[in-house]
């Protein structure tokens, strides 16, 4: 009799655990930060955060939250405006980003990095590219 009652309760408990795990693992947690005082870098950072927030695949979280969840990804952007040569007009920046995984000792494990020179017309494309790299890194981590 006890086994008849215990089995459904245990089964229900495992279903709750798996449902919670599936709900949390359904979105990749990303924390992001930026260094630099140029306008283009700020626009890339803002576009990235908007794309993360609008995405069903990603979730923007703080670093403390990300440190608690293996598989989260850190996006660190550093940007600097570029002086255009004489005779050239326009505003461009060198934008670098590094992707990391949180480590248990409150450090980060480096995964990859990239640098691009971008003007106002390339802001959205660069944010898309960064998000695509995050997706690839997270997928390789799951395997």
C-alpha positions as CSV (number, residue, x, y, z in Angstrom):
1,X,0.0,0.0,0.0
2,X,2.8,2.4,0.9
3,X,4.5,1.7,-2.4
4,X,1.3,2.5,-4.3
5,X,1.1,5.9,-2.7
6,X,4.9,6.7,-2.7
7,X,5.4,5.9,-6.4
8,X,3.0,8.6,-7.7
9,X,4.4,11.1,-5.2
10,X,8.0,10.4,-6.2
11,X,7.0,10.5,-9.9
12,X,5.3,13.9,-9.4
13,X,8.3,15.2,-7.6
14,X,10.6,14.2,-10.4
15,X,8.3,15.8,-13.0
16,X,8.4,19.1,-11.0
17,X,12.2,19.0,-10.9
18,X,12.5,18.3,-14.7
19,X,9.9,21.0,-15.5
20,X,11.8,23.5,-13.5
21,X,15.1,22.5,-15.1
22,X,13.6,22.7,-18.6
23,X,12.1,26.1,-17.8
24,X,15.5,27.5,-16.7
25,X,17.6,25.9,-19.3
26,X,15.3,27.0,-22.1
27,X,17.0,30.4,-22.3
28,X,20.7,31.2,-22.3
29,X,21.6,33.7,-19.5
30,X,23.8,36.5,-20.6
31,X,25.4,39.2,-18.5
32,X,27.0,42.1,-20.4
33,X,29.3,45.0,-19.5
34,X,31.0,47.7,-21.5
35,X,34.1,50.0,-21.2
36,X,34.6,53.0,-23.4
37,X,33.2,56.5,-23.8
38,X,32.5,56.5,-27.6
39,X,29.0,56.9,-29.1
40,X,29.2,53.9,-31.4
41,X,30.3,51.5,-28.7
42,X,27.4,52.7,-26.5
43,X,25.0,52.1,-29.4
44,X,26.3,48.6,-30.0
45,X,25.9,47.8,-26.3
46,X,22.4,49.3,-26.2
47,X,21.4,47.4,-29.4
48,X,22.8,44.1,-27.9
49,X,20.8,44.5,-24.7
50,X,17.7,45.2,-26.7
51,X,18.1,42.2,-28.8
52,X,18.8,40.0,-25.8
53,X,15.7,41.3,-24.0
54,X,13.5,40.8,-27.1
55,X,14.8,37.3,-27.7
56,X,13.1,34.1,-26.7
57,X,16.5,32.2,-26.7
58,X,18.4,34.6,-24.4
59,X,17.9,36.3,-21.0
60,X,19.8,39.4,-19.8
61,X,20.9,38.9,-16.2
62,X,23.3,40.4,-13.7
63,X,26.8,39.0,-13.2
64,X,25.9,37.7,-9.7
65,X,22.9,35.7,-11.1
66,X,25.0,34.4,-14.0
67,X,27.7,33.2,-11.6
68,X,25.2,30.9,-10.0
69,X,24.2,29.2,-13.3
70,X,26.7,27.1,-15.3
71,X,26.3,27.7,-19.0
72,X,25.6,31.4,-18.7
73,X,27.8,33.6,-20.9
74,X,29.5,36.9,-20.2
75,X,29.8,39.5,-23.0
76,X,32.4,42.1,-22.4
77,X,32.6,45.0,-24.8
78,X,35.4,47.5,-25.0
79,X,35.3,50.3,-27.6
80,X,37.3,53.3,-28.7
81,X,36.5,55.9,-31.3
82,X,38.9,56.0,-34.3
83,X,40.4,59.2,-35.6
84,X,39.6,59.5,-39.3
85,X,42.4,60.4,-41.7
86,X,42.4,64.0,-43.0
87,X,39.8,64.3,-45.8
88,X,37.6,61.5,-44.6
89,X,34.4,62.2,-42.7
90,X,32.4,59.9,-40.5
91,X,32.4,58.5,-37.1
92,X,33.7,55.0,-36.5
93,X,34.9,52.9,-33.5
94,X,36.9,49.9,-32.9
95,X,34.7,47.6,-30.9
96,X,36.0,44.5,-29.2
97,X,34.1,41.8,-27.4
98,X,35.1,38.9,-25.4
99,X,32.9,36.0,-24.4
100,X,33.4,34.2,-21.0
101,X,31.9,31.6,-18.8
102,X,31.7,32.2,-15.0
103,X,34.0,30.1,-12.8
104,X,33.2,29.0,-9.3
105,X,36.0,31.2,-7.8
106,X,34.3,34.4,-9.1
107,X,36.7,34.6,-12.1
108,X,35.8,34.0,-15.7
109,X,37.0,31.5,-18.2
110,X,37.9,33.1,-21.6
111,X,36.1,31.6,-24.6
112,X,36.7,33.8,-27.6
113,X,37.0,37.4,-28.7
114,X,36.7,39.5,-31.8
115,X,37.3,43.1,-33.0
116,X,35.4,45.1,-35.6
117,X,35.6,48.6,-36.9
118,X,32.1,49.9,-37.3
119,X,30.2,53.1,-38.1
120,X,26.6,54.0,-37.3
121,X,25.3,51.9,-40.2
122,X,26.9,48.7,-38.8
123,X,25.7,48.9,-35.2
124,X,22.7,46.5,-35.5
125,X,24.7,44.0,-37.6
126,X,27.5,43.9,-35.0
127,X,25.0,43.3,-32.2
128,X,23.4,40.5,-34.3
129,X,26.9,39.0,-34.8
130,X,27.7,39.1,-31.1
131,X,24.5,37.4,-30.2
132,X,25.1,34.7,-32.9
133,X,28.5,34.0,-31.4
134,X,26.9,33.7,-27.9
135,X,24.5,31.1,-29.3
136,X,27.3,29.1,-30.9
137,X,29.4,29.2,-27.7
138,X,26.5,28.2,-25.5
139,X,25.6,25.3,-27.9
140,X,29.2,24.0,-27.9
141,X,29.2,24.2,-24.1
142,X,26.0,22.0,-23.9
143,X,27.6,19.3,-26.0
